[in-house]
Amino acid sequence: MREESVPFFLRFQASVMISKKNFAKIESVTGFSMQGGLRIHLPPFMNYLENECGMAENTLKAYRTDLKLFLGWQDSHGPSRFVDLNLQHFSEYLAFLHGKNYASTTIARRLVSMKVFFRYLVLEEVIPESEAELLNSPKLWQRLPKVLSPDKVDDLLSAPLPEDRFPLRDRALLGMLYATGCRASELTNIRLRDLSLEEAYCRCTGKGNKERMVSLNPLVISRLDDYLENERPLLTQLRENGWLFVTKSGNPLSRIMVWNLVKKYAARIGCSKNVSPHTLRHSFATHLLAGGAEIRALQEMLGHANVTTTQHYTQVEHSRLKAVHRKCHPRG
């Protein structure tokens, strides 16, 4: 194939890859950064995560935030040549994270982000090996998800009142969170074309851009129908983008807006400040298990890649049963 017949962007990409490998060889011999240090590798790494690994937007944001923190620390405390980073430096970074009093889950996530970044650098032959792999992540306590009782969920779903700004939208939104177990980010990405009220299902896109079908119960179908017929047309007079849940200007609701709405209505019914959209997801899963749902079916409903994640909810149900036993058994 002649060079002229190859698209420009492919020839450019190939030349960049060749340059990377040549620079890497020079760096490994001289220890001198030909590409301006670690920061220049962050954009192609993020592109790799998005396009080759298929990571979701929120996961990409977490990686970017974690790595910017590490790169800032490396600029101030690390060696002048990033090829000299070793286990001692990575251990010092771990101590730095502990000194910031981050939660163990946050520290574990930031170490994973750093390790994956250095695996990428090895893959691209920027560095010969990564001593970050030798660093142990902190042990995590297995915390049980917080859930609401069915009665409290009913109170929350009924919390929006006619005097609220958009009560029909908010009632439909809360109903969707509990009826489907969707994450807030999944809910905000639902379009009208994803919804089928006649067939009682909705298509949502989860982590890693994986699609799944979620069922709709009669209550949420009724609420969605009311919202779509009587309130959403008023919100989309200026702009119609096809999103299911929109703001007063027709733009899609953001994940933070959904979070704030749940907090608002949870406070109204006297719930803990810790209630969030994910609390409704946890409640959805726990109540299904209590009703006899199989763990594999629940895994599919929640969109979990690994059944181990879903099994955490079995521990919640076991804890509830133990509490009932202690309270009701004469020798409890």
C-alpha positions as CSV (number, residue, x, y, z in Angstrom):
1,M,0.0,0.0,0.0
2,R,1.4,3.4,-1.0
3,E,1.9,6.0,1.8
4,E,-0.4,8.4,0.0
5,S,-3.3,5.9,0.3
6,V,-3.0,5.7,4.1
7,P,-5.1,8.3,5.9
8,F,-3.1,11.1,7.4
9,F,-4.2,10.5,11.0
10,L,-3.0,6.8,10.8
11,R,0.4,7.9,9.4
12,F,0.6,10.6,12.2
13,Q,-0.4,8.1,14.9
14,A,2.3,5.6,13.6
15,S,4.9,8.3,13.7
16,V,4.0,9.3,17.2
17,M,4.3,5.6,18.4
18,I,7.7,5.3,16.7
19,S,8.8,8.5,18.3
20,K,7.7,7.3,21.7
21,K,9.7,4.1,21.4
22,N,12.8,6.0,20.3
23,F,12.4,8.5,23.1
24,A,11.9,5.7,25.6
25,K,15.2,4.0,24.5
26,I,17.1,7.3,25.0
27,E,15.5,7.8,28.4
28,S,16.4,4.4,29.6
29,V,20.0,4.9,28.6
30,T,20.5,8.5,29.6
31,G,17.8,9.0,32.2
32,F,16.9,12.3,30.5
33,S,13.2,13.0,29.7
34,M,12.9,13.7,26.0
35,Q,9.2,14.4,26.4
36,G,8.9,16.9,29.3
37,G,8.4,14.4,32.1
38,L,5.4,12.4,33.1
39,R,2.7,15.0,32.4
40,I,3.0,14.7,28.7
41,H,1.9,11.1,28.9
42,L,-1.3,11.9,30.7
43,P,-3.4,12.9,27.7
44,P,-2.6,9.8,25.6
45,F,-3.2,7.6,28.7
46,M,-6.6,9.1,29.2
47,N,-7.3,8.6,25.5
48,Y,-6.2,4.9,26.0
49,L,-8.6,4.5,28.9
50,E,-11.5,6.0,27.0
51,N,-11.1,4.4,23.6
52,E,-9.4,1.1,24.2
53,C,-10.6,0.3,27.7
54,G,-14.1,1.8,27.3
55,M,-14.2,3.5,30.7
56,A,-17.1,5.7,31.6
57,E,-16.9,9.4,32.0
58,N,-17.0,9.4,35.8
59,T,-14.2,6.8,35.9
60,L,-12.1,8.9,33.6
61,K,-12.6,12.0,35.8
62,A,-11.5,9.9,38.9
63,Y,-8.4,8.8,37.1
64,R,-7.5,12.3,35.9
65,T,-8.0,13.7,39.4
66,D,-6.0,10.9,41.1
67,L,-3.1,11.3,38.6
68,K,-3.0,15.1,38.8
69,L,-2.5,14.7,42.5
70,F,0.3,12.2,42.1
71,L,2.0,14.3,39.4
72,G,1.8,17.4,41.7
73,W,3.4,15.4,44.5
74,Q,6.1,14.0,42.1
75,D,7.0,17.6,41.0
76,S,7.6,18.6,44.6
77,H,8.9,15.5,46.3
78,G,9.9,13.0,43.6
79,P,13.2,12.6,41.7
80,S,14.0,15.1,38.9
81,R,14.0,12.2,36.4
82,F,10.8,10.1,36.5
83,V,12.7,7.1,35.3
84,D,14.4,7.1,38.8
85,L,11.0,6.6,40.6
86,N,11.4,3.5,42.8
87,L,9.5,1.7,45.5
88,Q,10.9,4.1,48.2
89,H,9.3,7.1,46.3
90,F,6.0,5.3,45.9
91,S,6.0,4.4,49.6
92,E,6.6,8.1,50.4
93,Y,3.6,9.0,48.2
94,L,1.5,6.4,50.1
95,A,2.5,8.1,53.4
96,F,1.6,11.5,51.9
97,L,-1.9,10.2,51.1
98,H,-2.3,8.8,54.7
99,G,-1.1,12.2,56.0
100,K,-4.0,13.9,54.2
101,N,-6.4,11.7,56.2
102,Y,-8.1,10.3,53.1
103,A,-10.5,7.3,53.6
104,S,-8.9,4.0,52.9
105,T,-11.1,3.5,49.9
106,T,-9.9,6.8,48.4
107,I,-6.2,5.8,49.0
108,A,-6.8,2.4,47.5
109,R,-8.4,4.0,44.4
110,R,-5.6,6.5,44.0
111,L,-3.0,3.8,44.2
112,V,-4.8,1.8,41.5
113,S,-4.9,4.8,39.2
114,M,-1.2,5.3,39.7
115,K,-0.4,1.6,39.1
116,V,-2.5,1.5,35.9
117,F,-0.8,4.6,34.6
118,F,2.7,3.0,35.1
119,R,1.5,-0.2,33.5
120,Y,0.6,1.9,30.5
121,L,4.0,3.5,30.4
122,V,5.6,0.0,30.5
123,L,3.2,-1.1,27.7
124,E,4.3,1.9,25.6
125,E,8.0,1.2,26.3
126,V,8.4,4.6,28.0
127,I,9.9,2.8,31.0
128,P,11.3,-0.7,31.2
129,E,9.4,-1.7,34.4
130,S,7.2,-0.4,37.2
131,E,8.1,-0.7,40.8
132,A,4.6,0.7,41.7
133,E,3.4,-2.9,41.3
134,L,5.3,-3.8,44.5
135,L,3.3,-1.4,46.6
136,N,0.6,-2.9,48.7
137,S,-2.8,-1.3,48.8
138,P,-4.4,-0.6,52.2
139,K,-6.7,-3.2,53.6
140,L,-10.3,-2.2,53.3
141,W,-13.0,-2.9,55.8
142,Q,-16.0,-4.4,54.1
143,R,-18.7,-1.9,54.9
144,L,-22.3,-2.9,54.5
145,P,-24.4,-0.6,52.3
146,K,-26.9,1.7,54.0
147,V,-30.5,1.0,53.1
148,L,-33.9,2.4,53.8
149,S,-36.8,0.4,55.1
150,P,-39.7,-0.2,52.6
151,D,-41.9,2.2,54.6
152,K,-39.2,4.9,54.6
153,V,-38.8,4.4,50.8
154,D,-42.5,5.0,50.4
155,D,-42.2,8.2,52.4
156,L,-39.4,9.4,50.2
157,L,-41.2,8.6,47.0
158,S,-44.2,10.7,48.2
159,A,-42.1,13.6,49.4
160,P,-42.4,15.9,46.4
161,L,-45.5,18.2,46.9
162,P,-47.6,20.2,44.4
163,E,-46.0,23.4,45.7
164,D,-42.5,22.2,44.7
165,R,-41.1,23.6,41.4
166,F,-41.3,20.5,39.4
167,P,-43.1,17.9,41.5
168,L,-44.1,15.6,38.6
169,R,-40.5,15.3,37.4
170,D,-39.1,14.8,40.9
171,R,-41.7,12.1,41.7
172,A,-40.9,10.3,38.5
173,L,-37.2,10.6,39.1
174,L,-37.3,9.2,42.6
175,G,-39.6,6.4,41.4
176,M,-37.1,5.5,38.7
177,L,-34.2,5.3,41.1
178,Y,-36.0,2.9,43.3
179,A,-37.8,0.9,40.7
180,T,-34.8,0.2,38.5
181,G,-31.8,0.4,40.9
182,C,-30.1,2.7,38.4
183,R,-27.1,4.8,39.3
184,A,-27.6,8.6,39.2
185,S,-25.2,8.9,36.2
186,E,-27.2,6.2,34.4
187,L,-30.5,8.0,35.1
188,T,-29.3,11.3,33.7
189,N,-28.1,9.7,30.5
190,I,-31.6,8.1,29.7
191,R,-33.2,9.5,26.5
192,L,-36.8,9.4,25.5
193,R,-35.9,6.8,22.8
194,D,-34.6,4.5,25.6
195,L,-38.0,4.4,27.3
196,S,-40.9,2.0,26.4
197,L,-43.8,2.5,28.8
198,E,-46.0,0.1,26.8
199,E,-43.5,-2.7,27.2
200,A,-42.6,-1.6,30.8
201,Y,-38.8,-1.4,30.3
202,C,-36.1,1.1,29.9
203,R,-32.6,0.9,28.4
204,C,-29.7,2.4,30.4
205,T,-26.0,2.6,29.9
206,G,-23.8,1.7,32.8
207,K,-20.1,1.5,33.6
208,G,-17.9,0.7,30.6
209,N,-20.7,1.8,28.3
210,K,-22.5,-1.5,28.9
211,E,-26.2,-1.4,28.1
212,R,-28.8,-3.3,30.0
213,M,-32.6,-3.4,30.1
214,V,-34.3,-2.5,33.4
215,S,-38.0,-3.2,34.2
216,L,-40.5,-0.5,35.2
217,N,-43.3,-1.2,37.7
218,P,-46.8,0.2,37.4
219,L,-46.2,3.0,39.9
220,V,-43.2,4.5,38.0
221,I,-44.9,4.0,34.7
222,S,-47.9,6.1,36.0
223,R,-45.5,8.8,37.3
224,L,-43.5,8.9,34.1
225,D,-46.7,9.2,32.0
226,D,-47.9,12.1,34.2
227,Y,-44.5,13.8,33.9
228,L,-44.2,13.3,30.1
229,E,-47.7,14.5,29.4
230,N,-48.1,17.4,31.9
231,E,-44.8,18.8,32.9
232,R,-41.9,17.9,30.6
233,P,-43.5,19.8,27.5
234,L,-43.3,23.0,29.6
235,L,-39.6,22.4,30.4
236,T,-38.7,21.8,26.8
237,Q,-40.4,24.8,25.1
238,L,-37.0,26.5,24.5
239,R,-34.9,23.4,23.9
240,E,-35.7,19.8,23.0
241,N,-32.6,17.5,23.2
242,G,-34.4,14.2,23.8
243,W,-33.3,13.7,27.4
244,L,-35.8,12.1,29.7
245,F,-35.1,14.2,32.8
246,V,-34.5,17.9,32.1
247,T,-34.1,21.2,33.8
248,K,-36.3,24.3,33.4
249,S,-34.3,25.3,30.3
250,G,-34.5,21.9,28.7
251,N,-31.0,20.7,29.5
252,P,-30.4,17.3,30.9
253,L,-30.2,17.0,34.7
254,S,-26.7,16.5,36.0
255,R,-25.6,13.8,38.4
256,I,-25.1,16.5,41.1
257,M,-28.6,17.8,40.5
258,V,-30.1,14.4,41.1
259,W,-27.9,14.1,44.2
260,N,-29.2,17.4,45.5
261,L,-32.9,16.5,44.8
262,V,-32.6,13.2,46.8
263,K,-30.9,15.0,49.7
264,K,-33.6,17.7,49.7
265,Y,-36.5,15.2,49.9
266,A,-34.7,12.9,52.3
267,A,-34.3,15.8,54.7
268,R,-38.0,16.6,54.3
269,I,-39.0,13.2,55.7
270,G,-36.4,13.3,58.4
271,C,-33.8,10.9,56.9
272,S,-30.1,10.8,57.7
273,K,-27.8,13.3,55.9
274,N,-26.1,10.2,54.4
275,V,-29.0,9.3,52.2
276,S,-28.1,9.7,48.5
277,P,-29.2,8.3,45.1
278,H,-27.0,5.3,45.8
279,T,-29.0,4.6,49.0
280,L,-32.1,3.9,46.8
281,R,-30.0,1.6,44.6
282,H,-28.8,-0.3,47.8
283,S,-32.4,-0.4,49.0
284,F,-33.6,-1.7,45.6
285,A,-31.1,-4.6,45.8
286,T,-31.7,-5.4,49.4
287,H,-35.5,-5.4,49.2
288,L,-35.3,-7.7,46.1
289,L,-33.1,-10.2,48.0
290,A,-35.4,-10.1,51.0
291,G,-38.3,-10.9,48.6
292,G,-36.5,-14.0,47.3
293,A,-34.6,-12.7,44.2
294,E,-31.7,-14.8,42.9
295,I,-28.2,-13.3,43.2
296,R,-27.5,-13.8,39.5
297,A,-30.7,-12.1,38.5
298,L,-29.9,-9.2,40.8
299,Q,-26.4,-9.0,39.3
300,E,-27.9,-8.5,35.9
301,M,-30.4,-5.9,37.1
302,L,-27.7,-3.9,38.8
303,G,-25.2,-4.2,35.9
304,H,-22.4,-5.6,38.0
305,A,-19.6,-7.1,36.0
306,N,-18.6,-9.4,39.0
307,V,-21.1,-11.3,41.2
308,T,-18.8,-10.6,44.2
309,T,-20.0,-7.0,44.2
310,T,-23.6,-8.1,44.2
311,Q,-22.9,-10.6,47.1
312,H,-22.3,-7.6,49.5
313,Y,-26.1,-7.3,49.6
314,T,-26.5,-10.8,50.9
315,Q,-24.6,-9.6,54.0
316,V,-27.0,-6.8,54.5
317,E,-29.9,-9.3,54.5
318,H,-28.1,-11.6,56.8
319,S,-27.5,-8.7,59.2
320,R,-31.2,-7.9,59.2
321,L,-32.1,-11.5,59.9
322,K,-29.7,-11.6,62.8
323,A,-31.2,-8.5,64.2
324,V,-34.7,-10.1,64.0
325,H,-33.4,-13.2,65.6
326,R,-31.8,-11.3,68.5
327,K,-35.1,-9.4,69.0
328,C,-37.6,-12.2,68.7
329,H,-35.9,-15.4,69.8
330,P,-36.3,-16.2,73.5
331,R,-32.6,-17.1,73.7
332,G,-31.5,-14.4,71.2
